[in-house]
Amino acid sequence: MRFGTHVSSAGGVSRAAERAHELGCDALQVFTASPRQWRAKAVPAEEAAALQRLCREYKLRPLVVHANYLINVAGETDRFRAQSIAALRGELERASAIGAEFLVLHPGSGSVERCVTGIQQAAKGFAWGKLMLLIENMAGGGTHLAGNFGGLAAILDDLPGLPVGACIDTCHTWAAGYDLTTPEGYAATMKELQATVGLQRVPVFHSNDAKTARGSHHDRHEHIGKGQLGEAAFRLLLHDRRLRGKTFIVETPPEGQVADLAALRRLAE
């Protein structure tokens, strides 16, 4: 198992590797541009090279990129959807340029068909190399896609030939209505995940506690052991032998990330 956090790339993406090393990470996740703006610049070649050098030096792997939150390739309006598809293509290109192994994407809201064709359009002619696109499960509610494991699997299954997988967020899983806090609930949740998505297609887990109640459909992250999931859920997760070799990324406020990493490592013992 490898543990990391989402770290700021302010001042250049290579600074993210320095920050991750200072935090004691094995892995890291970054944005390659502002997650709430459409306009994005290419990563300077010297910054990309510096990031890759530092990741090798500090033995940080995998390098995970999180896509822009504005992207909705399943969007109902043609203009917004076209903008989303172009933005996803930019995310793919920047992730590849910095040598990332994974790009995590929120699937948006709308239909599975529009989501799938949007991803296909964004990926047309793209040279993937070692990069894999991971679709993240969501908290559900309304027309949001991937609010359950079956919906997530439907997207992946409709993208044959593309290097795609899943990223499972513990907070989203809880908010969508799945139990992770008891042995029985955890077993049932993982049984459904295995039967639909398949654990072999899940290289990364976003490891976040939850502020809100199970089934709330609200995505509100909390520090490890401080929320509704509590330490019990993460102990069950981290003692699951099927998950050895997976990467666990914390997406909590920066001031508590050292404690969150320490908690995950302690609970994995």
GUBA-486763 format. One record per atom (N, C-alpha, C, CB): residue in three letters; x, y, z. Coordinates in steps of 0.2 Angstrom, whole numbers, plus 5000, padded with zeros to 4 digits. Glycine has a CB too. Layout:
GUBA-486763
ALAXYZ;...
***
This chain:
GUBA-486763
MET500449945000;MET500050005000;MET500450065000;MET499550005006;ARG500250114996;ARG500550184996;ARG500150234998;ARG500850194989;PHE500350285002;PHE499950335005;PHE500150405003;PHE499950335013;GLY499750445001;GLY499950514999;GLY499350565000;GLY500050514992;THR499450624998;THR498950674999;THR498850714992;THR499150725005;HIS498350754992;HIS498250804987;HIS498650864989;HIS497550824985;VAL499150884985;VAL499550944987;VAL499550994982;VAL500350914988;SER499651054985;SER499651114980;SER500251124975;SER499651184985;SER500051144969;SER500551154964;SER500751224963;SER500351124958;ALA500551264968;ALA500651344968;ALA501451354967;ALA500351374974;GLY501651394963;GLY502351414962;GLY502651364957;GLY502651404968;GLY502251314954;GLY502451274949;GLY502351194951;GLY503251284948;VAL502251154946;VAL502051084948;VAL502651044952;VAL501851044942;SER503251074951;SER503851034954;SER503751054962;SER504451064951;ARG503551104964;ARG503451124971;ARG502951074974;ARG503151194972;ALA502551044970;ALA502050994973;ALA502450934976;ALA501550964968;ALA502950914972;ALA503450854974;ALA503750874981;ALA503950834969;GLU504050934981;GLU504350954987;GLU503950954993;GLU504651024986;ARG503250974992;ARG502850974998;ARG502650905000;ARG502151014995;ALA502550864995;ALA502350794996;ALA502850765000;ALA502250754990;HIS503550774998;HIS504050745002;HIS504150775009;HIS504750764998;GLU503950835010;GLU503950865017;GLU503450835021;GLU503950945016;LEU502850815018;LEU502350785022;LEU502450715024;LEU501650795018;GLY502950685020;GLY503050615021;GLY502650565017;GLY502950595028;CYS502450595011;CYS502050555006;CYS502450495003;CYS501750595001;ASP502150445001;ASP502350394996;ASP502150414989;ASP502150324998;ALA501550444989;ALA501250464982;ALA500950534983;ALA500650414980;LEU500750564977;LEU500450624977;LEU499950634972;LEU500950684977;GLN499450684973;GLN498950704968;GLN499050784968;GLN498250684970;VAL498950804961;VAL498950874960;VAL498450894955;VAL499650894957;PHE498350964954;PHE498050994949;PHE498551024944;PHE497551054951;THR498451014938;THR498951044933;THR498751114931;THR499051004927;ALA498151144933;ALA497951204932;ALA497351224937;ALA497651214925;SER497151284937;SER496551294942;SER495951244941;SER496351374941;PRO495751214946;PRO495151174945;PRO494551204944;PRO495151124951;ARG494451274945;ARG493851304944;ARG493851364939;ARG493651334951;GLN494351354934;GLN494351394928;GLN494451364922;GLN494951454929;TRP494151384917;TRP494251354910;TRP494951364907;TRP493651374905;ARG495151424908;ARG495851434905;ARG496351404908;ARG495951514905;ALA496751364904;ALA497351324907;ALA497951334902;ALA497151254908;LYS498551344905;LYS499151344901;LYS499451274901;LYS499651404904;ALA499851264896;ALA500251204896;ALA500851204902;ALA500651194889;VAL501051154904;VAL501551154909;VAL502151164906;VAL501551084913;PRO502551214908;PRO503251224905;PRO503651154905;PRO503651274909;ALA504051144900;ALA504451084900;ALA504951074905;ALA504851084893;GLU505251134908;GLU505751124913;GLU505351114920;GLU506051194914;GLU504751134921;GLU504351114927;GLU504151044927;GLU503751154927;ALA503951014921;ALA503750944920;ALA504350904921;ALA503550934913;ALA504950924919;ALA505550884920;ALA505850884927;ALA506150914915;ALA505750944930;ALA505950944937;ALA505450904942;ALA505851024940;LEU504850904940;LEU504350864944;LEU504550794943;LEU503650874942;GLN504650764937;GLN504850694936;GLN505450684940;GLN504850684929;ARG505950724940;ARG506650714943;ARG506550704951;ARG507150764942;LEU506150754954;LEU506050754961;LEU505550694963;LEU505650814963;CYS505150674959;CYS504750604960;CYS505150544960;CYS504150594955;ARG505650544956;ARG506150494956;ARG506550494962;ARG506550494950;GLU506850554964;GLU507250564969;GLU506950544976;GLU507550634969;TYR506350564977;TYR505950554983;TYR505550494983;TYR505550614984;LYS505650454977;LYS505250394977;LYS504450404978;LYS505550334982;LEU504250454975;LEU503550474975;LEU503150434969;LEU503450544975;ARG502750394970;ARG502350364965;ARG501750324968;ARG502850304961;PRO501250324964;PRO501150354958;PRO500950434958;PRO500550324954;LEU501050464953;LEU500850534952;LEU500150534949;LEU501450574947;VAL499750564953;VAL499050564951;VAL498850634950;VAL498550534956;VAL498450654944;VAL498150714943;VAL497450714943;VAL498350734935;HIS497150764946;HIS496450774947;HIS496250824942;HIS496250794954;ALA495750804938;ALA495450854933;ALA495050904936;ALA495050814928;ASN494950954931;ASN494551014933;ASN493850994935;ASN494551064927;TYR493651034941;TYR492951014943;TYR492351044938;TYR492851054950;LEU492551084934;LEU492051114930;LEU491851064924;LEU492251184927;ILE492251024922;ILE492150974917;ILE491550934918;ILE492750934916;ASN491050934913;ASN490550884913;ASN490450864905;ASN489850924915;VAL490750804904;VAL490750784897;VAL490050754895;VAL491250734895;ALA489650744900;ALA488950724899;ALA488450784898;ALA488750674904;GLY488650844899;GLY488250904899;GLY487750904893;GLY488650964898;GLU487150934895;GLU486550934891;GLU486650994885;GLU485950944894;THR486951044887;THR487051094882;THR487651084877;THR487051164885;ASP487551094871;ASP488151084866;ASP488751124868;ASP487951084859;ARG488651184869;ARG489251234870;ARG489651214876;ARG488951304871;PHE489251204882;PHE489551184888;PHE489951114887;PHE489051184894;ARG489651064884;ARG489951004883;ARG490551004879;ARG489350954880;ALA490551044874;ALA491151054869;ALA491651084873;ALA490951094863;GLN491551134878;GLN492051164882;GLN492351114887;GLN491751224886;SER491951064889;SER492151014894;SER492550964890;SER491550974897;ILE492350944884;ILE492750894880;ILE493450924879;ILE492450874874;ALA493450984877;ALA494151024876;ALA494551024882;ALA494051094873;ALA494251044888;ALA494551044894;ALA494850974896;ALA494151074899;LEU494450924895;LEU494750854897;LEU495350834892;LEU494150804896;ARG495250854886;ARG495850844881;ARG496450884884;ARG495750864874;GLY496450944886;GLY496950974889;GLY497250944896;GLY496751044891;GLU496750914900;GLU496950884906;GLU497350824904;GLU496350864910;LEU497150784899;LEU497550724897;LEU498250744894;LEU497150684891;GLU498250794890;GLU498950814888;GLU499450844893;GLU498850874883;ARG499150874898;ARG499550904903;ARG499750844908;ARG499250954908;ALA499350804909;ALA499450744914;ALA500050704910;ALA498850694915;SER499950694904;SER500450654900;SER501150694900;SER500250644893;ALA501150754900;ALA501750794899;ALA502150794906;ALA501550864898;ILE501850784911;ILE502150784918;ILE502350714920;ILE501750824923;GLY502150664916;GLY502350594918;GLY501850564923;GLY502950594920;ALA501250584923;ALA500750554928;ALA500550484926;ALA500150604928;GLU500350444931;GLU500150374929;GLU499350374929;GLU500350334935;PHE499050424932;PHE498350424933;PHE498050494932;PHE498050394939;LEU497450504929;LEU497050564929;LEU496350544931;LEU497050594921;VAL496150574937;VAL495550564940;VAL495050614937;VAL495550564948;LEU494450584935;LEU493950634932;LEU493250614936;LEU493850614925;HIS492950674937;HIS492250664940;HIS491750664933;HIS491950734944;PRO491350614933;PRO490950594927;PRO490450644925;PRO490650534927;GLY490250684930;GLY489750744929;GLY489050714930;GLY489850764922;SER488550754926;SER487850734927;SER487550734920;SER487450784931;GLY487050684919;GLY486750684912;GLY486650604911;GLY487150714907;SER486850584905;SER486750514903;SER487450484902;SER486350514896;VAL487450414903;VAL488050374902;VAL488250384895;VAL487950304904;GLU487750384891;GLU487950384883;GLU488350444882;GLU487350374879;ARG488150504884;ARG488450564883;ARG489150574886;ARG488050624885;CYS489150544892;CYS489850544896;CYS490350504892;CYS489750514903;VAL490150444890;VAL490550394886;VAL490750434879;VAL490250334885;THR490350454876;THR490550484869;THR490950544870;THR489950504865;GLY490850584876;GLY491250644877;GLY491950624879;GLY490950684883;ILE492050574883;ILE492750544884;ILE493050524878;ILE492650494889;GLN492650484874;GLN492950464867;GLN493150514863;GLN492450414864;GLN492750574862;GLN492950624858;GLN493650664861;GLN492450674858;ALA493650674868;ALA494250704871;ALA494850664870;ALA494150714878;ALA494750594869;ALA495350554869;ALA495550534862;ALA495250484872;LYS495150554857;LYS495250534850;LYS495950554848;LYS494750574845;GLY496350504845;GLY497050524843;GLY497550534848;GLY497050574838;PHE497350524855;PHE497850544860;PHE498350484861;PHE497450554867;ALA498950504862;ALA499450454864;ALA499450434871;ALA500150474861;TRP499250384874;TRP499150374881;TRP499750364884;TRP498650314882;GLY500250324881;GLY500850304885;GLY500650264891;GLY501250364887;LYS500950284897;LYS500750254903;LYS500150274907;LYS501350254908;LEU499850334904;LEU499350364908;LEU498650324907;LEU499150434905;MET498250324913;MET497650294913;MET497150344916;MET497650224918;LEU496550344913;LEU495950384915;LEU495550344921;LEU495550414909;LEU495550374926;LEU495150344932;LEU494450384933;LEU495550344938;ILE493850354932;ILE493250384933;ILE493050374941;ILE492650354929;GLU492950434944;GLU492850434951;GLU492050414953;GLU493050494955;ASN491950374958;ASN491250364960;ASN491050434964;ASN491150304965;MET490450444964;MET490150514966;MET489650494972;MET489850554961;ALA489450554975;ALA489050544981;ALA488250534979;ALA489050614985;GLY488150544972;GLY487450524970;GLY486950584971;GLY487150464974;GLY486350564969;GLY485850614970;GLY485650654963;GLY485950674975;GLY485050664961;GLY484850694955;GLY485150654949;GLY485150764955;THR485350694944;THR485650664938;THR486350644938;THR485450704932;HIS486650654944;HIS487450644944;HIS487550574943;HIS487650664952;LEU488050564939;LEU488250494936;LEU488750464942;LEU488650504930;ALA488750394941;ALA489250354945;ALA489050364953;ALA489950374944;GLY488450374954;GLY488250374961;GLY488150314965;GLY487550414962;ASN488250254961;ASN488250194963;ASN488750154959;ASN487550154964;PHE488950094962;PHE489450054958;PHE489250034951;PHE489750004962;GLY488650014951;GLY488349994944;GLY488450044939;GLY487649964945;GLY488250104941;GLY488250164936;GLY489050174934;GLY487950224939;LEU489450174939;LEU490150184937;LEU490450124933;LEU490650184944;ALA490250064934;ALA490450014929;ALA490150014922;ALA490149944932;ALA489550044922;ALA489250054915;ALA489650104911;ALA488550084916;ILE489950154914;ILE490350204910;ILE491050164908;ILE490550264915;LEU491350124913;LEU491950094911;LEU491850044906;LEU492250064917;ASP491250004906;ASP491149954901;ASP491049974894;ASP490549904904;ASP490750034894;ASP490650064887;ASP491250104884;ASP490050114888;LEU491850094887;LEU492450124885;LEU492950074883;LEU492750174890;PRO492750014879;PRO493249964878;PRO493849994873;PRO492949904874;GLY494449974874;GLY494949994870;GLY495350054873;GLY494750014864;LEU495050084878;LEU495350144881;LEU495650124888;LEU494850204882;PRO496250154890;PRO496450134897;PRO496150174902;PRO497250154897;VAL495550144905;VAL495150174910;VAL495050124916;VAL494450194907;GLY494950154921;GLY494850124928;GLY494450164932;GLY495550104931;ALA494450144939;ALA494050184943;ALA494450214949;ALA493450144946;CYS494250264952;CYS494550294958;CYS493950294963;CYS494850364958;ILE493950254969;ILE493450254974;ILE493550304979;ILE493350184976;ASP493150344981;ASP493150394986;ASP492750364992;ASP492950464984;THR493050364998;THR492650335004;THR492150385006;THR493150325009;CYS492250445006;CYS491750495008;CYS491150495003;CYS491950565008;HIS491250484996;HIS490750484991;HIS490350414992;HIS491050484984;THR490750364993;THR490450294994;THR489850305000;THR490950244996;TRP490150325006;TRP489650335011;TRP489050385010;TRP490050365017;ALA489250435007;ALA488650485005;ALA488150455000;ALA488950555003;ALA488350414996;ALA487950374991;ALA487550324995;ALA488350344986;GLY487650305001;GLY487250265004;GLY487550195006;GLY486650245000;TYR488150185004;TYR488550125006;TYR488850125013;TYR489050105001;ASP488750065017;ASP489050065023;ASP489750035023;ASP488650025028;LEU490250075026;LEU490950045027;LEU491150045034;LEU491450095023;THR490750055039;THR490950055046;THR490849995050;THR490550115049;THR490449945048;THR490449885051;THR490649825047;THR489649865053;PRO490949775050;PRO491149715045;PRO490649695040;PRO491349655050;GLU490049685042;GLU489549665038;GLU489349715032;GLU488849655042;GLY489349775034;GLY489249835029;GLY489749835024;GLY489149895033;TYR490449835027;TYR490949835023;TYR491049775018;TYR491649835027;ALA490849715020;ALA490849665016;ALA490349665010;ALA490749595020;ALA489749685012;ALA489249695007;ALA489449745002;ALA488549715010;THR489749805004;THR489949855000;THR490449834995;THR490149915004;MET490949804997;MET491549774993;MET491349714989;MET492149754998;LYS490849684991;LYS490549624987;LYS490249654980;LYS490049584990;GLU489849714981;GLU489549744976;GLU490049784971;GLU489049794978;LEU490549814974;LEU491049844970;LEU491449794966;LEU491649874975;GLN491649734969;GLN491949684965;GLN491549654960;GLN492149624970;ALA490849644961;ALA490449614956;ALA490249664950;ALA489749594959;THR490349724951;THR490149774946;THR490849804943;THR489749834949;VAL491149844946;VAL491749874944;VAL492349824943;VAL491949934948;GLY492449794949;GLY493049744949;GLY493649774953;GLY493249714942;LEU493849754958;LEU494449784961;LEU495049784957;LEU494549744968;GLN495149744952;GLN495649754948;GLN495649814944;GLN495749694943;ARG495149844943;ARG495049914940;ARG495149974944;ARG494449914935;VAL495249964951;VAL495350014955;VAL496050024958;VAL494850004961;PRO496450064955;PRO497150074958;PRO497250124963;PRO497650084952;VAL496750164964;VAL496750224968;VAL496150234972;VAL496950294964;PHE496250244979;PHE495650264983;PHE495750334986;PHE495650204989;HIS495250374985;HIS495250434989;HIS495050424996;HIS494850494985;SER495450435001;SER495350415008;SER495150475012;SER495950375011;ASN494450485012;ASN494250545016;ASN493650525021;ASN493950595011;ASP493650545027;ASP493150535031;ASP492550585029;ASP493350555039;ALA491950575032;ALA491350615029;ALA491050655035;ALA490850565026;LYS490850715033;LYS490550765038;LYS489850745039;LYS490650835036;THR489550715033;THR488750715033;THR488550635034;THR488550745027;ALA487950625035;ALA487650565036;ALA487650515030;ALA486950565039;ARG487650455032;ARG487650405026;ARG487050415022;ARG487650335029;GLY487150415015;GLY486550425011;GLY486350495010;GLY485950385013;SER486750545012;SER486550615012;SER486650645005;SER486950655017;HIS487050615001;HIS487250634994;HIS487650704995;HIS486550644990;HIS487950715000;HIS488350775001;HIS489050755001;HIS488050815007;ASP489450784997;ASP490150774997;ASP490550825002;ASP490450784990;ARG490650805008;ARG490950855013;ARG491550805016;ARG490450885018;HIS492150825014;HIS492650785017;HIS492850805024;HIS493250785013;GLU493050755028;GLU493250765035;GLU493950735036;GLU492750745040;HIS494350755041;HIS494950715043;HIS494850645045;HIS495350755048;ILE495350605044;ILE495250535045;ILE495150525053;ILE495950495043;GLY494550485054;GLY494350465061;GLY493950525064;GLY494950455065;LYS493850575061;LYS493550635064;LYS492850645062;LYS493950695063;GLY492550605057;GLY491950605054;GLY491450545055;GLY492050625047;GLN490950545051;GLN490450495051;GLN490750425050;GLN489950505047;LEU491250415046;LEU491550355045;LEU491950325051;LEU492050355039;GLY492350375054;GLY492750355060;GLY493350305058;GLY492350315065;GLU493750285063;GLU494350245062;GLU494150175059;GLU494750245068;ALA493550155062;ALA493350085060;ALA493350065053;ALA492650065063;ALA493050115049;ALA492950105042;ALA493650105038;ALA492550165038;PHE494150145040;PHE494850145037;PHE495250085040;PHE495150205039;ARG495050055046;ARG495449995048;ARG495249935044;ARG495249985055;LEU494549935042;LEU494249885038;LEU494549885031;LEU493549885038;LEU494649945028;LEU494849955022;LEU495549935021;LEU494750035020;LEU495949965026;LEU496749955025;LEU496949885028;LEU497050005030;HIS496549845030;HIS496649775032;HIS496349725027;HIS496449755039;ASP496049755022;ASP495849705016;ASP496449685012;ASP495249745012;ARG496549625012;ARG497149595009;ARG497149605001;ARG497249525010;ARG496449614999;ARG496349624991;ARG496649694989;ARG495649614990;LEU496749734994;LEU496949804992;LEU497649814993;LEU496549854996;ARG498049764994;ARG498749774995;ARG499049794988;ARG499149704997;GLY499449844988;GLY499749874981;GLY499349934979;GLY499749814976;LYS498749944982;LYS498350004980;LYS498650064983;LYS497649994982;THR498450124980;THR498650194983;THR498050224986;THR498950234977;PHE498250254992;PHE497750294996;PHE497950364996;PHE497650255003;ILE497450404993;ILE497650484993;ILE497150514998;ILE497550504986;VAL497350555002;VAL496950595007;VAL496850665003;VAL497350615013;GLU496250685004;GLU495950755001;GLU495650795006;GLU495550734995;THR496050805011;THR495750845017;THR496150915017;THR495850805024;PRO495850955021;PRO496251025022;PRO496951015024;PRO495851065027;PRO497451055021;PRO498151045022;PRO498351045029;PRO498451105018;GLU498051085033;GLU498351085040;GLU498251025044;GLU497951145044;GLY497850975042;GLY497850915045;GLY498050855042;GLY497150895047;GLN498450865036;GLN498650805032;GLN499150765035;GLN498850835025;VAL499650795039;VAL500150755042;VAL499850705047;VAL500650795046;ALA499350725051;ALA498950685055;ALA498550635051;ALA498550725060;ASP498250655046;ASP497850605042;ASP498350545039;ASP497550635036;LEU498950565036;LEU499350515034;LEU499550465040;LEU499950545031;ALA499750495045;ALA499950455051;ALA499350405053;ALA500150505057;ALA498750435053;ALA498250395055;ALA498150335050;ALA497550435055;LEU498150345044;LEU498150295039;LEU498650235040;LEU498150315032;ARG499250265041;ARG499750215042;ARG499650175048;ARG500450245042;ARG499450205054;ARG499350175060;ARG498750125059;ARG499150225066;LEU498250145056;LEU497650095055;LEU497850035050;LEU497050135052;ALA498350045046;ALA498549995042;ALA498949935045;ALA498950015036;GLU499249955051;GLU499649905055;GLU499249845057;GLU500049945060;
***
